[in-house]
Amino acid sequence: MSALKHAMTDYLDLRHSLGHALSDVGRLLPSFVSYLDERGLGVVTVHAAVEWAQMGNGTSGVPRRMTAARGFARYLAGIDENTEVPPLGLTPNRQRWRQPFIYTPNDIQALMSRAHTSIASPLRAATYETLIGLLASTGMRVGEAIKLDRSDIDWERAVLLIRESKFGKSRLVPVHPNVLQALTEYAEVRNELQPLPKEPSFFTSLTRNRLCYAVVSETFRRLVDEVGVGADAPSPPRLHDLRHTFAVQTLLDWYRSDVDIQAKMPSLSTYLGHREPASTYWYLSAAPELLALAAARQHQTWSAERS
């Protein structure tokens, strides 16, 4: 193993110990280090980082590769003074903000009904109907729902344990009694139709394994197309937009109820598993109605302060 590969392993271990998600970095850095080793480079150079980054695909591929290379170079700079740290701005970052699709209650009900009636397998039908309902009613990330194990549900307290999700954090998610009832009914169907699973996952596939994200995403896309949800939307509705919808709807309900948003925001941030409340405030711009209510509330505050 080369010195760079040793350094890369130490760097990834360090980042992981600090709670960083390593999805992009962990996937990209081995390729970068191999690129350097193949060219006999024992150190990161700006030229090599740019060349390797330009091998990325799509509008986000190049900047993501450069970000991974730059972070590793900063780490190496503290070990080897010959390391060149690529400055910002070397590669264009054309990533654009994508307007989330906000589902209506009718949209969600239509998708759940379609899953129930159109999927031939009773187990798969129950799985996707329940999964969509869970995501819509809790704002969980789809990866968190897939990772949910049977032992992660506290049936007495109606609480879900989300284990080591994004940023390496775990959290408790209380659910409404109706949600708990839906989970109970699914568990009964699952136990009857799939009594011998290979894994402890709450949601089980026909192969007795944990659900696969790619299959879940493809199935959801098919249901959306069949129902016609968001057919005229600028961007096609996504599975992750169920999470956006939950956050936006929660904020809308709070504004309409004249709740102190600033006092409640940390609670919503914790419930959603955000690293900081600033990430939750992003949802204020996700829906025109929500933005209008926020602006009106701010105007009222300013008027009260001036009077």
N, C-alpha and C positions, 0 to 999 in steps of 0.2 A: 504494500500500500504506500502510495506517495505521501510526501509531507503535506501536500495540499489536501489530500483526502483525509488525513489525520486531523488537520485543522478544520476541515469542513464538519467532520463528525463532532468535534469539540464545540464548534459554533452552533450546530443544530441542537446538541444536548443542552447548551447554555440557554438558548432561546426557549426550548421546551420547558426547562426548569423555571423560567420566568413567566410561564403561562401563555406564551405566544402560540397562536395557531400556525402550523407549519405546512399547510396544504400546498400553497404555491412554492414556497421556498424549499421545502423538503423534496418536492417533485422536480424542481428546476436546477438546483445547485449541483447535483451529481453530474448532470449533463455539462454544466459550465466547467467543473473541475476536470472532467474527462477531456473537454475541448482544450483546456490549458495544458494538460499532461501530454496529449497527443502532439502538441507543438513544442514540447520541451521547455515550457515556461514554468518556472518555479514560483512565480509571483503573478499577481493580477496587474495587468496594464490596461490603460484606458482604451488603447487600440483593440486589444483582444476582447474586452468587455463589449465594445460597440459591435464588433464583427459577430460575436456570438448572439447578442441581443437581436441583431437584424435578421437572424435566422427564424425568429418567431413568426407565427401566423396570426392574421387578423389585426384589428385596430388596437386590441389590448395586449396581444402577445408580446410585442416588442417592449413596451414600457414595463410589463411585468417581469420580463427577463432582466431588464436593466436594473429594476429595483432589487431583485434578488442578488445580482452581481455586485451592486453598490453596497448593500448591507454586509455582504461577506467581505468585501474589500475594506470597509471601515473596521471590521473586526481584525482582519489581518494586519492593518496599518499599525495596530498596537503591538504586533509581534515582529513584523519585518518592515523596516523603514523604507525599503525599496518598493513597497506596495503603492500602486497608483489608484486613488479613489476617483471613480468617474464622477464629474460634477453633474449637477442637475441641468436639465435642458438639452442634453445631448440627443435624446430621442423624443419625437413628438408624442404627446399623450392625448389622443383624440377620443378618450372614453367619454361618453355622454350620459347625462342623467336620464334615466328611463322613467317616464311617468307610470306609476303603478296602476294597475286596474283594480278598482274598488267594486267588489261583488255586492249585489243587493241580496237581502234575505231570500228573495225568490230565485235568484241565480244559484245560491247554495243549495236550496231545497231541490231545484231542478237537477243539479248535478248528483245529489245523493239519490234521488229517485231514479235517475238514469242508470246509476251504478247498480241499484237494486234490481231493475227490470231487464237491463240489457246484457249483463254479464252472465254467461251460461252457468258457470260453477257457483253453487250456493255459497261456498266458502269465500271465493274471490269477491262475489257480490257483497257479502256482509263485510268483508275486509275493507273494500274501498268506500262503501257507504259510511262505515264507522270512522275510517281514517279521515275522510273529507270533513265530516262533522266535528271530529276532534280538533283538526287544524283550524277550522273556522271559529270554534268556540273558545279556544285557548290561545291562539296566536303562536303556537309552538312551531319551531322550524321542522320541516319535513324529516330532516335527518334525526332530530330528537325523537320524533314519533316512531320512526323505524327502529331506533336503538332502544326503545322502551322495552323493558323486560317485565314479565308477569309479577315478579317480586317488587317492582318499582311502584306498584299501585297500593296505596294504603286505603283499603275499602272502608274502614271504619271512619277515617277522618276525611275521606274524599280528597286526597292529595296525591299528586304524581311526583315522583323523584326523577328529575332530569339529571343524568349523571355525566359529568365531564363533557359538557357541550362545547360550543364555541368559546375560545379563550381558556379552555381547560377548566371552566367553572361548573359546579353543580348547583341546583336550586330546587326548591319545592314549589309546585304549581297547584294551588287549590282549584277544584273544579266544581261547577254547579251540580246539584243533585241530578238534574236531567242528563248531564253528561255522564255522570257515574252510572246511571241506569242504562244508558246506551252501551257503555263499556261492559257492563255486567251481561247484557243480552248478547253482545258479540262473543264474550268469553264462553258463554253457554253453547253457542253455535259452533265456535271453534273447537271446543273440547269434544263435542259430539262428532264433528266431521274430520277432525285431525287430532285424535287422542294421543298419538305418539310422535310429537315434534322432535326434530333433531337439535333445536336450539331453544333457549328459554324466552325467546322474544314474544312479546304480547301479540303482535300482528304476525301471522304465519302464512307463508306461501303454500302453493299446492305441492311443492317439493319438500315440505316440512321444514324449510329454512326461514331465516329472517328475510324480510322484503328487500328487494334491490331497488335503489333509487332510480336507476335508468328505466326499469320496468314500471315503477310507480309513476314517473314523469310521463312516460309514453301513454300509459293507460288514462291518466288524467287529461292529457291533451286530446285523446280520442273522445272522451266524454264531453269535453268542452265543445269540440267541433260538432258532435252529434246533437247536442242541446242548442247550439248556436249562441252560447253566451259570449258577449263581447265581439260579435261578428263585425260590428262597425267601429270598434275601438282602434285608436292609432297604433297600439301595440297589442299583440295577442295576449290574453289573460294567461298568467303563469300560476303554477302551484304555489310558489312563494308569495303570490299576491294575496292569498288567504291570510297570511300573517299581517300584511299591510292593512287589509280590510279590518281585521280585529283591532289593531292599534287605532286606526282612524275612527272606527265606530265607537270605541271606548272614549276617545277624546271628545267626539261629537256629543255623546251622552252627558259627559261631564260639563261641557259648555252649556248645554241646554238646561242642565240642572243647577247652573250657577255655582258649580264647585270651584274651589280654589285650585286652579290647575298647577300652579307652581308647587303647592304643597303635596299634590297627588302624583306629580310626575315621577319622583324617585320610586314610588311604589310600582308604577307601570313599567318603569325601566328595569326594576328588579324582576318583575313577573315575566317580562319578555326575555330576560337574560342578556340585556345590554351591558356593555362594560361601563358606560357612564350615561347620565341623563341626556347629555348632548345628542347622543345617537337617537334618543326617543323624540327629542324636539324636532328632528327632521320630518316627522310625520305631519307637523303643522302645515307644511307646504304640499302635502300629498293630495289634498282634496280642496277644490275651490271653496266649498261650503265651510270647511274647517278653517281655512285661512281667513275667510270673511268673519267668522265668529271670533277668531283670535284678534283680528284687527279691531272689531267692535269692542271687545273686552278691553283692549289696550286704550282705545279712545275714551272709554268710560273712566278708566283709571286716571288718564291725563286730565280729563275734565274735572274730576273730583279733587285732584291735587291743586288745580288752579283756582278753584272756587273757594 
